[in-house]
Amino acid sequence: MASGTFFYAECDDRCTLVSKSPCKESCFMCEKPLGFSADIFMYMGNTPFCSTECRQEQIEMDDAEERRKRKKSALRAKAETARSTAGGKSVRTDTIQVA
């Protein structure tokens, strides 16, 4: 049986067991089954994890992805600014060393 709270729905001729719990029955990171009486560590509302370590790994992955997106966006904005200040001409903005 799955963990969570259950109730019977559609009880006219046949009764169906339905779960009220929107979360999965296994850890999002390692796929370890989550027991009925086990601690469940949630992240981002409805993502279950079996331990703080699994949850922390997902948090770190999400943070790294967000930093990557911000950096890409900042580089794109910097390139846009360089293009607009150059009057539409391509301008190289790197540092050059002369010997």
The first five atom37 places (N, CA, C, CB, O) and aatype in JSON, in Angstrom:
{
  "aatype": [12, 0, 15, 7, 16, 13, 13, 18, 0, 6, 4, 3, 3, 1, 4, 16, 10, 19, 15, 11, 15, 14, 4, 11, 6, 15, 4, 13, 12, 4, 6, 11, 14, 10, 7, 13, 15, 0, 3, 9, 13, 12, 18, 12, 7, 2, 16, 14, 13, 4, 15, 16, 6, 4, 1, 5, 6, 5, 9, 6, 12, 3, 3, 0, 6, 6, 1, 1, 11, 1, 11, 11, 15, 0, 10, 1, 0, 11, 0, 6, 16, 0, 1, 15, 16, 0, 7, 7, 11, 15, 19, 1, 16, 3, 16, 9, 5, 19, 0],
  "atom_mask": [
    [1, 1, 1, 1, 1],
    [1, 1, 1, 1, 1],
    [1, 1, 1, 1, 1],
    [1, 1, 1, 0, 1],
    [1, 1, 1, 1, 1],
    [1, 1, 1, 1, 1],
    [1, 1, 1, 1, 1],
    [1, 1, 1, 1, 1],
    [1, 1, 1, 1, 1],
    [1, 1, 1, 1, 1],
    [1, 1, 1, 1, 1],
    [1, 1, 1, 1, 1],
    [1, 1, 1, 1, 1],
    [1, 1, 1, 1, 1],
    [1, 1, 1, 1, 1],
    [1, 1, 1, 1, 1],
    [1, 1, 1, 1, 1],
    [1, 1, 1, 1, 1],
    [1, 1, 1, 1, 1],
    [1, 1, 1, 1, 1],
    [1, 1, 1, 1, 1],
    [1, 1, 1, 1, 1],
    [1, 1, 1, 1, 1],
    [1, 1, 1, 1, 1],
    [1, 1, 1, 1, 1],
    [1, 1, 1, 1, 1],
    [1, 1, 1, 1, 1],
    [1, 1, 1, 1, 1],
    [1, 1, 1, 1, 1],
    [1, 1, 1, 1, 1],
    [1, 1, 1, 1, 1],
    [1, 1, 1, 1, 1],
    [1, 1, 1, 1, 1],
    [1, 1, 1, 1, 1],
    [1, 1, 1, 0, 1],
    [1, 1, 1, 1, 1],
    [1, 1, 1, 1, 1],
    [1, 1, 1, 1, 1],
    [1, 1, 1, 1, 1],
    [1, 1, 1, 1, 1],
    [1, 1, 1, 1, 1],
    [1, 1, 1, 1, 1],
    [1, 1, 1, 1, 1],
    [1, 1, 1, 1, 1],
    [1, 1, 1, 0, 1],
    [1, 1, 1, 1, 1],
    [1, 1, 1, 1, 1],
    [1, 1, 1, 1, 1],
    [1, 1, 1, 1, 1],
    [1, 1, 1, 1, 1],
    [1, 1, 1, 1, 1],
    [1, 1, 1, 1, 1],
    [1, 1, 1, 1, 1],
    [1, 1, 1, 1, 1],
    [1, 1, 1, 1, 1],
    [1, 1, 1, 1, 1],
    [1, 1, 1, 1, 1],
    [1, 1, 1, 1, 1],
    [1, 1, 1, 1, 1],
    [1, 1, 1, 1, 1],
    [1, 1, 1, 1, 1],
    [1, 1, 1, 1, 1],
    [1, 1, 1, 1, 1],
    [1, 1, 1, 1, 1],
    [1, 1, 1, 1, 1],
    [1, 1, 1, 1, 1],
    [1, 1, 1, 1, 1],
    [1, 1, 1, 1, 1],
    [1, 1, 1, 1, 1],
    [1, 1, 1, 1, 1],
    [1, 1, 1, 1, 1],
    [1, 1, 1, 1, 1],
    [1, 1, 1, 1, 1],
    [1, 1, 1, 1, 1],
    [1, 1, 1, 1, 1],
    [1, 1, 1, 1, 1],
    [1, 1, 1, 1, 1],
    [1, 1, 1, 1, 1],
    [1, 1, 1, 1, 1],
    [1, 1, 1, 1, 1],
    [1, 1, 1, 1, 1],
    [1, 1, 1, 1, 1],
    [1, 1, 1, 1, 1],
    [1, 1, 1, 1, 1],
    [1, 1, 1, 1, 1],
    [1, 1, 1, 1, 1],
    [1, 1, 1, 0, 1],
    [1, 1, 1, 0, 1],
    [1, 1, 1, 1, 1],
    [1, 1, 1, 1, 1],
    [1, 1, 1, 1, 1],
    [1, 1, 1, 1, 1],
    [1, 1, 1, 1, 1],
    [1, 1, 1, 1, 1],
    [1, 1, 1, 1, 1],
    [1, 1, 1, 1, 1],
    [1, 1, 1, 1, 1],
    [1, 1, 1, 1, 1],
    [1, 1, 1, 1, 1]
  ],
  "atom_positions": [
    [[0.85, -1.18, 0.0], [0.0, 0.0, 0.0], [0.89, 1.23, 0.0], [-0.96, 0.0, 1.22], [1.95, 1.23, 0.62]],
    [[0.47, 2.27, -0.68], [1.23, 3.51, -0.76], [1.08, 4.32, 0.52], [0.77, 4.34, -1.96], [0.1, 4.2, 1.26]],
    [[2.08, 5.15, 0.76], [2.0, 6.01, 1.94], [1.09, 7.19, 1.64], [3.41, 6.5, 2.37], [0.89, 7.54, 0.47]],
    [[0.56, 7.81, 2.66], [-0.31, 8.97, 2.48], [-1.68, 8.71, 3.07], [0.0, 0.0, 0.0], [-1.92, 7.65, 3.65]],
    [[-2.56, 9.65, 2.92], [-3.92, 9.54, 3.42], [-4.82, 9.1, 2.27], [-4.41, 10.88, 4.03], [-4.7, 9.6, 1.15]],
    [[-5.73, 8.18, 2.55], [-6.59, 7.66, 1.5], [-8.05, 7.87, 1.86], [-6.31, 6.19, 1.26], [-8.4, 7.99, 3.04]],
    [[-8.9, 7.9, 0.85], [-10.32, 7.94, 1.06], [-10.99, 7.19, -0.09], [-10.84, 9.41, 1.15], [-10.37, 6.96, -1.13]],
    [[-12.23, 6.8, 0.11], [-12.96, 6.1, -0.95], [-13.73, 7.1, -1.78], [-13.92, 5.03, -0.35], [-14.41, 7.98, -1.25]],
    [[-13.61, 6.96, -3.1], [-14.31, 7.85, -4.01], [-15.24, 7.01, -4.89], [-13.31, 8.67, -4.88], [-15.03, 5.81, -5.05]],
    [[-16.24, 7.64, -5.45], [-17.18, 7.0, -6.37], [-17.83, 5.77, -5.73], [-16.47, 6.6, -7.68], [-17.69, 4.66, -6.25]],
    [[-18.51, 5.95, -4.62], [-19.09, 4.82, -3.91], [-20.56, 4.59, -4.27], [-18.96, 5.02, -2.41], [-21.41, 4.51, -3.38]],
    [[-20.86, 4.49, -5.55], [-22.21, 4.11, -5.93], [-22.3, 2.59, -5.98], [-22.62, 4.74, -7.3], [-22.92, 1.99, -5.1]],
    [[-21.7, 1.95, -6.96], [-21.66, 0.49, -7.02], [-20.27, -0.04, -6.72], [-22.11, 0.01, -8.38], [-20.11, -1.16, -6.22]],
    [[-19.28, 0.74, -7.03], [-17.9, 0.28, -6.81], [-17.14, 1.36, -6.04], [-17.18, -0.04, -8.17], [-17.34, 2.55, -6.3]],
    [[-16.3, 0.97, -5.11], [-15.51, 1.91, -4.33], [-14.07, 1.88, -4.82], [-15.59, 1.58, -2.81], [-13.51, 0.81, -5.06]],
    [[-13.48, 3.06, -4.97], [-12.1, 3.19, -5.44], [-11.28, 3.87, -4.35], [-12.03, 3.99, -6.77], [-11.71, 4.88, -3.78]],
    [[-10.11, 3.31, -4.07], [-9.21, 3.89, -3.09], [-8.4, 4.98, -3.78], [-8.29, 2.81, -2.45], [-7.7, 4.69, -4.75]],
    [[-8.46, 6.21, -3.3], [-7.78, 7.35, -3.91], [-6.88, 8.0, -2.88], [-8.81, 8.37, -4.48], [-7.27, 8.15, -1.72]],
    [[-5.68, 8.38, -3.29], [-4.74, 9.03, -2.38], [-4.95, 10.53, -2.38], [-3.29, 8.69, -2.78], [-5.14, 11.14, -3.43]],
    [[-4.92, 11.15, -1.18], [-4.97, 12.6, -1.07], [-3.58, 13.2, -1.23], [-5.56, 13.02, 0.28], [-3.45, 14.39, -1.49]],
    [[-2.56, 12.38, -1.07], [-1.18, 12.87, -1.11], [-0.74, 13.12, -2.55], [-0.24, 11.86, -0.43], [-0.79, 12.19, -3.37]],
    [[-0.31, 14.35, -2.9], [0.1, 14.65, -4.27], [1.53, 14.22, -4.57], [-0.04, 16.12, -4.54], [1.97, 14.26, -5.72]],
    [[2.27, 13.8, -3.54], [3.68, 13.52, -3.74], [3.92, 12.08, -4.17], [4.45, 13.81, -2.48], [3.07, 11.2, -4.02]],
    [[5.11, 11.86, -4.7], [5.53, 10.54, -5.12], [5.75, 9.63, -3.91], [6.8, 10.62, -5.96], [5.74, 10.09, -2.77]],
    [[5.94, 8.36, -4.18], [6.18, 7.41, -3.11], [7.65, 7.05, -2.99], [5.36, 6.16, -3.35], [8.0, 6.13, -2.25]],
    [[8.52, 7.77, -3.71], [9.95, 7.52, -3.63], [10.71, 8.84, -3.65], [10.42, 6.6, -4.78], [10.19, 9.87, -4.07]],
    [[11.95, 8.8, -3.19], [12.8, 9.98, -3.15], [13.04, 10.5, -4.57], [14.15, 9.67, -2.46], [13.33, 9.71, -5.47]],
    [[12.92, 11.78, -4.76], [13.11, 12.39, -6.07], [14.54, 12.23, -6.57], [12.75, 13.86, -6.02], [14.76, 12.13, -7.78]],
    [[15.51, 12.2, -5.66], [16.93, 12.12, -6.03], [17.39, 10.68, -6.24], [17.78, 12.79, -4.96], [17.93, 10.35, -7.3]],
    [[17.2, 9.83, -5.24], [17.78, 8.48, -5.29], [16.76, 7.38, -5.55], [18.49, 8.2, -4.0], [17.13, 6.21, -5.66]],
    [[15.49, 7.74, -5.65], [14.41, 6.78, -5.93], [14.17, 5.78, -4.8], [14.74, 6.02, -7.19], [13.47, 4.78, -4.99]],
    [[14.74, 6.04, -3.61], [14.51, 5.16, -2.47], [13.03, 5.25, -2.07], [15.45, 5.55, -1.27], [12.49, 6.35, -1.97]],
    [[12.39, 4.11, -1.83], [10.98, 4.15, -1.42], [10.8, 4.89, -0.1], [10.41, 2.72, -1.31], [11.61, 4.73, 0.82]],
    [[9.76, 5.68, -0.01], [9.45, 6.42, 1.21], [8.41, 5.63, 1.98], [8.95, 7.88, 0.9], [7.31, 5.39, 1.47]],
    [[8.74, 5.22, 3.18], [7.82, 4.43, 4.01], [6.73, 5.28, 4.61], [0.0, 0.0, 0.0], [6.81, 6.51, 4.64]],
    [[5.7, 4.62, 5.11], [4.55, 5.32, 5.7], [4.96, 6.12, 6.93], [3.46, 4.33, 6.08], [4.48, 7.23, 7.13]],
    [[5.85, 5.56, 7.76], [6.24, 6.24, 8.99], [7.61, 6.92, 8.88], [6.24, 5.27, 10.14], [8.13, 7.41, 9.88]],
    [[8.19, 6.94, 7.68], [9.52, 7.55, 7.5], [9.42, 9.07, 7.42], [10.19, 7.0, 6.23], [8.39, 9.62, 7.02]],
    [[10.49, 9.73, 7.82], [10.55, 11.19, 7.65], [10.67, 11.5, 6.17], [11.75, 11.81, 8.45], [11.4, 10.82, 5.44]],
    [[9.94, 12.51, 5.72], [9.99, 12.94, 4.33], [10.4, 14.4, 4.33], [8.61, 12.73, 3.59], [9.79, 15.21, 5.01]],
    [[11.43, 14.73, 3.57], [11.97, 16.08, 3.5], [11.51, 16.71, 2.19], [13.53, 16.08, 3.62], [11.9, 16.25, 1.11]],
    [[10.69, 17.74, 2.28], [10.1, 18.36, 1.08], [10.93, 19.55, 0.62], [8.65, 18.8, 1.37], [11.62, 20.2, 1.4]],
    [[10.84, 19.81, -0.68], [11.53, 20.95, -1.3], [10.67, 21.46, -2.44], [12.95, 20.54, -1.81], [10.1, 20.68, -3.19]],
    [[10.58, 22.76, -2.57], [9.82, 23.42, -3.62], [8.34, 22.97, -3.62], [10.45, 23.12, -4.99], [7.74, 22.76, -4.67]],
    [[7.79, 22.83, -2.45], [6.37, 22.54, -2.33], [6.01, 21.08, -2.33], [0.0, 0.0, 0.0], [5.47, 20.59, -1.34]],
    [[6.27, 20.35, -3.42], [5.78, 18.98, -3.5], [6.82, 17.97, -3.99], [4.58, 18.93, -4.39], [6.45, 16.95, -4.57]],
    [[8.1, 18.24, -3.77], [9.14, 17.32, -4.18], [9.7, 16.61, -2.94], [10.28, 18.06, -4.95], [10.34, 17.25, -2.11]],
    [[9.45, 15.29, -2.81], [9.87, 14.57, -1.6], [11.29, 14.01, -1.7], [8.9, 13.44, -1.32], [11.74, 13.59, -2.77]],
    [[11.98, 14.0, -0.58], [13.32, 13.43, -0.48], [13.39, 12.56, 0.77], [14.42, 14.55, -0.44], [12.68, 12.8, 1.75]],
    [[14.25, 11.54, 0.72], [14.35, 10.6, 1.85], [15.26, 11.13, 2.96], [14.88, 9.25, 1.36], [15.17, 10.68, 4.1]],
    [[16.13, 12.1, 2.63], [17.07, 12.61, 3.63], [17.41, 14.07, 3.33], [18.36, 11.75, 3.67], [17.13, 14.58, 2.25]],
    [[18.02, 14.71, 4.31], [18.46, 16.1, 4.09], [19.59, 16.13, 3.06], [18.92, 16.75, 5.42], [19.75, 17.13, 2.35]],
    [[20.37, 15.06, 2.98], [21.47, 15.01, 2.01], [20.94, 15.01, 0.58], [22.35, 13.77, 2.25], [21.45, 15.74, -0.27]],
    [[19.93, 14.19, 0.3], [19.34, 14.16, -1.04], [18.71, 15.51, -1.38], [18.29, 13.04, -1.15], [18.87, 16.02, -2.49]],
    [[18.0, 16.09, -0.41], [17.37, 17.39, -0.65], [18.43, 18.45, -0.89], [16.49, 17.8, 0.54], [18.26, 19.28, -1.79]],
    [[19.52, 18.45, -0.12], [20.58, 19.44, -0.27], [21.25, 19.31, -1.64], [21.62, 19.28, 0.86], [21.61, 20.32, -2.26]],
    [[21.43, 18.09, -2.11], [22.02, 17.87, -3.44], [21.16, 18.51, -4.53], [22.21, 16.36, -3.72], [21.68, 19.13, -5.46]],
    [[19.84, 18.36, -4.41], [18.93, 18.97, -5.39], [18.97, 20.49, -5.29], [17.49, 18.47, -5.18], [18.96, 21.18, -6.31]],
    [[19.02, 21.03, -4.08], [19.1, 22.48, -3.88], [20.36, 23.02, -4.55], [19.08, 22.83, -2.37], [20.31, 24.04, -5.24]],
    [[21.49, 22.33, -4.34], [22.75, 22.77, -4.94], [22.7, 22.7, -6.47], [23.91, 21.93, -4.42], [23.24, 23.58, -7.15]],
    [[22.08, 21.66, -7.0], [21.93, 21.55, -8.46], [21.07, 22.69, -9.01], [21.32, 20.18, -8.84], [21.39, 23.27, -10.04]],
    [[19.98, 23.0, -8.31], [19.1, 24.09, -8.74], [19.82, 25.44, -8.67], [17.84, 24.13, -7.88], [19.68, 26.27, -9.57]],
    [[20.59, 25.65, -7.59], [21.35, 26.89, -7.45], [22.38, 27.04, -8.57], [22.05, 26.94, -6.09], [22.53, 28.13, -9.13]],
    [[23.09, 25.96, -8.9], [24.09, 26.01, -9.98], [23.43, 26.32, -11.31], [24.85, 24.66, -10.06], [23.97, 27.09, -12.11]],
    [[22.28, 25.74, -11.56], [21.55, 26.01, -12.82], [21.1, 27.47, -12.88], [20.32, 25.08, -12.94], [21.2, 28.11, -13.93]],
    [[20.62, 27.99, -11.76], [20.2, 29.39, -11.74], [21.38, 30.34, -11.95], [19.5, 29.71, -10.42], [21.25, 31.34, -12.66]],
    [[22.53, 30.04, -11.34], [23.73, 30.87, -11.55], [24.17, 30.83, -13.01], [24.89, 30.39, -10.64], [24.57, 31.85, -13.57]],
    [[24.09, 29.64, -13.63], [24.46, 29.5, -15.03], [23.53, 30.34, -15.92], [24.4, 28.01, -15.46], [24.0, 31.01, -16.85]],
    [[22.24, 30.32, -15.64], [21.28, 31.1, -16.42], [21.52, 32.6, -16.24], [19.84, 30.75, -16.01], [21.46, 33.36, -17.2]],
    [[21.79, 33.03, -14.99], [22.06, 34.45, -14.73], [23.3, 34.92, -15.46], [22.21, 34.7, -13.24], [23.32, 36.01, -16.03]],
    [[24.36, 34.09, -15.44], [25.6, 34.44, -16.11], [25.38, 34.56, -17.62], [26.69, 33.41, -15.81], [25.88, 35.49, -18.25]],
    [[24.65, 33.61, -18.18], [24.35, 33.64, -19.61], [23.54, 34.89, -19.97], [23.58, 32.37, -20.03], [23.8, 35.52, -20.99]],
    [[22.58, 35.23, -19.13], [21.76, 36.41, -19.36], [22.59, 37.69, -19.27], [20.6, 36.45, -18.35], [22.41, 38.61, -20.07]],
    [[23.5, 37.74, -18.29], [24.36, 38.92, -18.13], [25.29, 39.07, -19.33], [25.17, 38.83, -16.82], [25.51, 40.19, -19.8]],
    [[25.84, 37.97, -19.81], [26.72, 38.03, -20.99], [25.94, 38.49, -22.22], [27.37, 36.65, -21.25], [26.45, 39.28, -23.03]],
    [[24.72, 38.01, -22.36], [23.87, 38.42, -23.48], [23.57, 39.91, -23.39], [22.56, 37.6, -23.5], [23.61, 40.61, -24.4]],
    [[23.26, 40.41, -22.19], [22.96, 41.83, -22.0], [24.2, 42.68, -22.29], [22.45, 42.09, -20.57], [24.1, 43.74, -22.89]],
    [[25.36, 42.21, -21.86], [26.61, 42.94, -22.11], [26.89, 43.01, -23.61], [27.79, 42.26, -21.38], [27.32, 44.06, -24.11]],
    [[26.66, 41.92, -24.33], [26.86, 41.92, -25.78], [25.88, 42.85, -26.47], [26.72, 40.49, -26.33], [26.25, 43.54, -27.42]],
    [[24.63, 42.87, -26.0], [23.62, 43.78, -26.55], [24.03, 45.23, -26.36], [22.25, 43.53, -25.9], [23.91, 46.05, -27.27]],
    [[24.53, 45.55, -25.17], [24.96, 46.91, -24.86], [26.13, 47.31, -25.74], [25.34, 47.04, -23.38], [26.18, 48.43, -26.26]],
    [[27.07, 46.41, -25.91], [28.24, 46.7, -26.75], [27.81, 46.94, -28.19], [29.26, 45.54, -26.68], [28.34, 47.83, -28.85]],
    [[26.87, 46.15, -28.69], [26.38, 46.33, -30.06], [25.66, 47.65, -30.23], [25.46, 45.19, -30.45], [25.83, 48.33, -31.23]],
    [[24.83, 48.01, -29.24], [24.05, 49.23, -29.36], [24.93, 50.48, -29.24], [22.95, 49.27, -28.3], [24.64, 51.49, -29.89]],
    [[25.98, 50.44, -28.44], [26.86, 51.61, -28.31], [27.83, 51.71, -29.48], [27.65, 51.53, -27.0], [28.41, 52.77, -29.7]],
    [[28.0, 50.65, -30.24], [28.91, 50.67, -31.39], [28.16, 51.04, -32.67], [29.6, 49.31, -31.55], [28.73, 50.98, -33.76]],
    [[26.91, 51.4, -32.54], [26.15, 51.79, -33.72], [25.86, 50.61, -34.63], [0.0, 0.0, 0.0], [25.78, 50.78, -35.85]],
    [[25.69, 49.44, -34.07], [25.38, 48.27, -34.86], [26.61, 47.56, -35.4], [0.0, 0.0, 0.0], [26.49, 46.5, -36.02]],
    [[27.79, 48.14, -35.17], [29.02, 47.5, -35.63], [29.5, 46.51, -34.59], [30.12, 48.56, -35.92], [29.26, 46.68, -33.4]],
    [[30.17, 45.49, -35.04], [30.73, 44.5, -34.13], [32.02, 45.04, -33.53], [30.98, 43.16, -34.86], [32.95, 45.39, -34.26]],
    [[32.07, 45.12, -32.22], [33.24, 45.66, -31.53], [33.77, 44.6, -30.59], [32.9, 46.96, -30.76], [33.02, 43.98, -29.84]],
    [[35.06, 44.39, -30.63], [35.69, 43.43, -29.73], [35.99, 44.13, -28.41], [36.99, 42.84, -30.36], [36.56, 45.21, -28.39]],
    [[35.59, 43.5, -27.32], [35.74, 44.14, -26.01], [36.79, 43.45, -25.14], [34.41, 44.15, -25.28], [36.88, 43.75, -23.95]],
    [[37.59, 42.53, -25.7], [38.63, 41.84, -24.94], [39.83, 42.75, -24.7], [39.06, 40.57, -25.67], [40.02, 43.75, -25.4]],
    [[40.64, 42.4, -23.72], [41.87, 43.12, -23.42], [42.98, 42.54, -24.29], [42.24, 43.01, -21.9], [43.1, 41.33, -24.45]],
    [[43.79, 43.44, -24.86], [44.91, 43.02, -25.73], [46.19, 43.48, -25.1], [44.76, 43.59, -27.18], [46.3, 44.63, -24.66]],
    [[47.17, 42.59, -25.05], [48.49, 42.94, -24.52], [49.45, 43.12, -25.7], [49.01, 41.85, -23.52], [49.49, 42.29, -26.62]],
    [[50.21, 44.18, -25.67], [51.2, 44.43, -26.71], [52.58, 44.32, -26.09], [51.0, 45.82, -27.38], [52.84, 44.89, -25.03]],
    [[53.47, 43.58, -26.76], [54.81, 43.38, -26.22], [55.75, 44.45, -26.72], [55.34, 42.01, -26.59], [56.94, 44.44, -26.37]]
  ]
}
